[in-house]
Amino acid sequence: MPFKKFNIITEEDLLKSEGGPNMLQAIKFNGPRHLLVTGPPGSGKTTISLLRATREIHKGKAIKLLTYQHLLRYSLLGVADPVLQPHIITMYRWLTDNFSINPESHSVAEMVSLMIGKGQQYDEILVDEGQDLPRHLYEALPTLARRLSVGADTGQMLHSKGTKSKDIGQALETHQEVVEFSLQFNYRNYFETYDFARQFMPLGNRDNIALQNMPKGKGGLDRRPIIVQTANEKKTLEQIYNLLIDNESVNVAVLFFYTHEVDAWCRKIQARLNQDRLDLRISRFHSDMSDYEREKEAETMQNFVVTTYKSIKGLEFQTVIMPSMEYASIRPKIETPQHYYVACTRATEKLYLLYQGDKKPDWLLKFRTDSYVHHAF
């Protein structure tokens, strides 16, 4: 089944929401300052970027909307105004193709020199998921634009060379004043999902948002995440298969840390579906795929997507499945709490975490038992 496009939120929709007026101020901001939009998962940072870019381009402004992740770019292209679509591109692709810049190896002075050499100038550059980009890039980018608008959340920083929100603001302030809009509402997750996800983060790093305003399960419906214990890989595969069949009418993400896990499990899941002659196809997506592979996959994206924690940044799925959670406690130098926090908060309706073994993993022992449901399979 083809991937179901995300709903387009309008300014009228925002006016009906509790935090909407604050978001509209950010969308319509027109002062002579840079713009920094901060907030937790599902708070509307990407919505602000999209609606703001749409407004500005219809006013005849020269803009670029830059994302970090390829999959987020494809998703935005699917819902963006046709006039805006040519101006949505990934940051590193744009820097490489237009300026021959690699932020990982070029200094601020080198980037500025290359930017000036092209003679390009924009009214505004909008950056989504800005926390995953290096700080010195924010010291160079104002060379190209009268205004930078950056959406960022330190709690979702997955890259070691990323930049905390406050440091992005400090870097931009070396050029001109920055106005910050802090978003306090999570519109994506049920309370139960977000309450669970926050436990991955250390106490001092947890978001201070209005949890009391988040929707909870009603009418006896239990919205708590489901933890599934499986005996072995075969049982894990069978559980993933069952969950996909149960959720075949919605978008489902199956998430792994490593790209080779995505490739291997995509083959296994597809083979299991083919075994029952089901007319269902799995899409895979990760950063190690070639540009051609990514473009081809995006054109025929299915509602079942196997991808990585990093590639799913900025997106949302009705159902999220996280296998291999038995490793969460033993690869701490590779997988950080932010990876699991980001993965969990992609789920708008259902969240499943799977682990193999005969006992609960260490990370789960630290979670409140009333915040999840546990099953053995």
C-alpha positions in Angstrom: 0.0 0.0 0.0 1.4 3.4 -0.9 2.7 5.7 1.9 0.0 7.9 3.2 0.9 11.6 3.1 0.9 13.5 6.3 -1.9 15.9 7.0 -1.3 19.5 6.0 -1.9 21.8 9.0 -3.3 25.3 8.1 -3.1 28.6 9.9 -6.8 28.1 10.7 -6.0 24.8 12.4 -3.3 26.5 14.5 -5.7 29.1 15.8 -7.8 26.3 17.3 -4.9 24.8 19.2 -3.7 26.0 22.6 -0.2 26.9 21.5 -1.3 28.0 18.1 -1.0 31.8 18.6 2.7 31.4 19.6 3.3 29.3 16.4 1.6 31.8 14.2 3.8 34.6 15.6 6.8 32.6 14.5 5.3 31.9 11.1 4.5 35.6 10.5 7.6 37.1 12.1 9.0 39.9 10.0 11.6 41.7 12.1 15.2 42.3 11.1 16.5 39.4 13.3 17.4 35.7 13.0 14.7 33.3 14.2 15.3 30.3 16.5 12.3 28.0 17.2 12.8 25.4 19.9 10.5 22.8 21.3 10.1 19.0 22.0 9.1 16.4 19.5 5.7 17.0 17.9 5.6 20.7 19.0 5.3 22.1 15.5 8.9 23.2 14.5 8.6 21.6 11.0 5.1 22.9 10.6 6.4 26.4 11.3 9.3 26.0 8.8 6.9 24.7 6.1 4.2 27.3 6.5 6.7 30.2 6.9 8.6 29.1 3.8 5.3 29.0 1.9 4.3 32.5 3.0 7.7 34.0 2.2 8.0 32.4 -1.3 4.5 33.7 -2.2 5.6 37.2 -1.3 8.4 36.8 -3.9 11.2 36.2 -1.4 14.3 34.2 -2.3 14.3 31.3 0.2 15.7 27.8 0.8 14.2 25.3 3.1 17.0 22.9 4.2 16.6 19.6 6.1 19.2 17.3 7.5 17.6 14.0 6.6 16.7 12.8 3.1 13.5 11.1 4.2 12.2 14.3 5.8 12.8 16.1 2.6 10.8 13.6 0.6 8.0 13.8 3.1 7.9 17.6 2.9 8.0 17.5 -0.9 4.8 15.4 -0.7 2.8 18.0 1.1 4.5 21.3 0.1 3.0 23.9 -2.2 4.3 23.2 -5.8 5.9 26.6 -5.9 8.0 25.8 -2.8 9.0 22.2 -3.8 12.1 23.2 -5.9 13.5 25.1 -2.9 13.4 22.1 -0.4 16.7 20.3 -0.3 19.0 18.6 2.2 21.7 20.9 3.7 24.8 18.9 2.8 23.6 18.3 -0.8 22.9 22.0 -1.2 26.3 23.0 0.2 28.1 20.5 -1.9 26.4 21.1 -5.2 26.3 24.9 -5.0 29.4 25.9 -3.1 31.7 22.7 -3.0 31.5 23.0 0.8 31.9 20.1 3.3 31.2 21.5 6.8 33.1 18.5 8.3 36.4 19.7 6.7 36.1 23.4 5.9 36.6 26.2 8.4 34.3 29.1 8.9 36.6 31.4 6.9 36.8 28.8 4.0 33.1 28.4 3.9 32.5 32.2 3.9 35.0 32.6 1.1 33.3 29.9 -1.0 29.9 31.3 -0.4 30.9 34.9 -1.3 32.6 33.6 -4.4 29.2 32.4 -5.8 27.6 35.7 -5.3 24.3 34.2 -4.2 22.0 35.9 -1.7 18.8 34.9 -0.1 16.1 36.7 1.8 15.8 33.8 4.2 17.3 30.3 4.8 15.2 28.0 6.9 16.8 25.1 8.6 14.9 22.1 10.1 16.4 19.7 12.7 19.1 22.3 13.2 20.6 20.6 16.2 22.3 17.9 14.1 24.5 20.4 12.2 27.9 21.7 13.4 28.1 25.1 15.2 30.6 26.7 12.8 28.1 26.2 9.9 25.8 28.7 11.7 28.7 31.2 11.9 29.0 31.0 8.1 25.5 30.7 6.8 24.4 34.3 7.6 26.8 35.3 4.8 24.2 34.0 2.4 21.0 35.3 3.9 19.4 38.3 5.5 17.7 36.0 8.0 18.2 32.5 9.2 15.2 30.6 10.7 16.3 27.5 12.6 14.2 24.8 14.3 16.1 22.8 16.9 15.7 20.6 19.9 18.7 19.7 22.0 16.9 16.6 23.3 16.8 15.2 19.7 20.5 15.8 18.9 21.7 12.4 17.5 25.0 13.5 16.0 28.2 14.0 18.0 29.1 17.1 15.9 25.6 18.6 16.4 24.9 21.9 18.2 22.7 22.6 21.2 19.9 25.1 20.7 21.5 27.7 23.0 24.8 27.4 21.1 22.9 27.9 17.7 21.5 31.1 19.1 24.9 32.3 20.3 26.5 31.5 16.9 23.8 33.5 15.1 24.0 36.4 17.5 27.6 37.1 16.3 25.9 38.5 13.1 22.7 40.0 14.4 20.1 39.7 17.2 18.1 36.5 17.5 14.5 36.2 18.5 13.5 32.8 20.1 10.1 31.2 20.0 9.9 28.4 22.6 7.1 25.8 21.9 5.6 24.0 24.9 3.0 21.6 23.5 3.4 18.1 22.0 0.7 17.7 19.3 1.9 14.3 18.0 1.9 11.8 20.9 -0.5 10.5 23.4 0.4 11.3 26.9 1.2 7.6 27.5 3.7 7.5 24.6 5.5 10.6 25.6 5.5 9.8 29.3 7.2 6.5 28.5 9.7 8.0 26.0 10.9 10.7 28.5 12.2 7.9 30.8 15.0 7.2 28.4 16.4 10.7 29.0 18.3 11.7 32.2 16.1 13.7 34.6 18.0 16.9 33.9 17.5 16.7 30.2 13.8 16.0 30.1 11.5 18.5 28.4 9.5 20.9 30.5 6.3 20.9 28.5 2.6 20.9 29.4 2.1 17.2 29.9 -1.3 17.8 31.5 -2.6 19.1 28.1 -1.7 16.0 26.2 -4.5 13.6 25.1 -4.8 10.4 27.1 -6.5 7.1 26.2 -10.2 7.4 26.6 -13.1 5.0 26.9 -11.1 2.3 28.5 -8.6 2.3 25.6 -5.0 1.6 26.9 -2.6 3.8 25.0 0.5 2.6 26.9 3.5 1.3 24.8 3.7 -2.4 24.5 6.9 -4.2 25.4 7.2 -7.7 23.7 9.6 -10.3 24.9 10.6 -12.9 22.3 12.6 -16.1 22.7 14.7 -15.8 19.5 15.1 -14.0 16.1 12.5 -16.3 14.5 9.9 -15.3 17.1 10.9 -11.6 16.7 10.3 -11.8 12.9 7.0 -13.5 13.4 5.9 -10.8 15.9 6.9 -8.0 13.4 5.0 -9.8 10.7 1.9 -10.0 12.9 2.1 -6.3 13.8 2.4 -5.3 10.2 -0.7 -7.4 9.2 -2.6 -5.8 12.1 -1.7 -2.3 11.0 -1.6 -2.7 7.2 -3.9 0.3 6.6 -1.6 2.9 8.3 2.0 4.0 8.0 4.3 1.8 10.0 8.0 2.3 10.8 10.3 -0.5 11.8 13.4 1.0 13.3 17.0 -0.1 13.7 20.3 1.7 14.6 22.6 0.3 11.9 22.1 0.5 8.2 23.1 -3.1 7.7 20.3 -4.1 10.1 17.8 -2.2 7.9 19.0 -4.1 4.8 19.0 -7.5 6.5 15.6 -7.1 8.3 14.0 -5.7 5.2 14.9 -8.8 3.3 13.6 -11.0 6.1 10.3 -9.2 6.6 9.7 -9.1 2.8 10.4 -12.8 2.5 8.0 -13.6 5.4 5.3 -11.5 3.7 5.9 -13.3 0.4 5.7 -16.6 2.1 2.0 -16.1 2.6 1.6 -14.6 -0.9 0.6 -11.3 0.5 0.6 -8.3 -1.9 2.5 -6.1 0.5 5.9 -4.5 -0.1 8.4 -3.1 2.4 10.3 0.1 1.7 13.8 0.6 3.1 15.6 3.8 3.6 18.9 4.9 5.1 21.8 7.2 4.6 24.2 4.6 3.1 21.9 4.2 0.0 23.0 6.0 -3.2 21.1 9.1 -4.3 19.6 7.0 -7.1 18.4 4.3 -4.7 16.9 6.9 -2.4 15.1 8.8 -5.2 13.7 5.5 -6.6 12.5 4.3 -3.2 10.9 7.7 -2.5 8.9 7.6 -5.7 7.2 4.3 -4.7 7.3 4.6 -0.9 5.1 2.1 0.8 3.3 2.5 4.1 5.6 -0.1 5.7 9.1 1.5 6.1 12.2 -0.1 7.5 14.7 2.6 8.4 17.1 3.9 11.0 16.6 6.1 14.1 18.5 8.9 12.4 16.6 8.7 9.1 13.2 9.0 10.8 14.0 12.4 12.4 11.3 14.9 12.0 8.7 12.4 10.8 5.7 10.6 12.4 4.0 7.3 11.8 0.8 5.9 13.3 2.6 2.8 14.4 6.3 2.4 15.4 8.0 -0.9 16.0 11.5 -1.0 17.7 13.1 -4.5 17.6 16.5 -5.3 19.0 15.9 -3.4 22.3 17.9 -6.0 24.2 21.0 -4.1 23.0 19.9 -0.7 24.4 21.8 -1.3 27.6 25.0 -2.7 26.2 25.9 -0.3 23.4 25.8 3.0 25.3 28.7 4.5 23.5 27.0 3.9 20.2 23.3 4.3 20.8 22.4 7.2 23.1 19.2 7.9 25.1 18.3 10.4 22.4 18.1 7.7 19.8 15.3 5.8 21.7 13.6 9.1 22.7 13.4 10.2 19.1 12.3 6.7 17.9 9.5 6.5 20.5 8.2 9.9 19.8 7.6 9.2 16.1 4.5 7.2 17.1 1.1 9.0 16.9 -1.0 6.0 17.9 0.9 2.7 18.8 4.4 2.0 20.0 5.9 -1.5 20.3 9.4 -2.3 21.6 10.7 -5.9 21.2 13.6 -7.6 22.9 15.0 -11.1 22.9 16.0 -13.1 26.0 14.7 -14.7 29.1 14.9 -11.6 31.3 14.0 -7.9 31.0 16.9 -5.7 29.8 18.5 -3.4 32.3 17.1 -0.2 30.8 13.5 -1.5 31.2 14.1 -2.3 34.9 14.5 1.4 35.5 11.2 2.3 33.9 8.0 2.7 35.9 6.0 -0.6 35.4 2.8 1.3 35.2 4.0 3.2 32.1 3.9 0.2 29.7 2.3 -3.2 29.0 4.5 -6.3 28.9 3.9 -9.4 26.9 5.9 -12.6 26.2 5.7 -14.0 22.7 
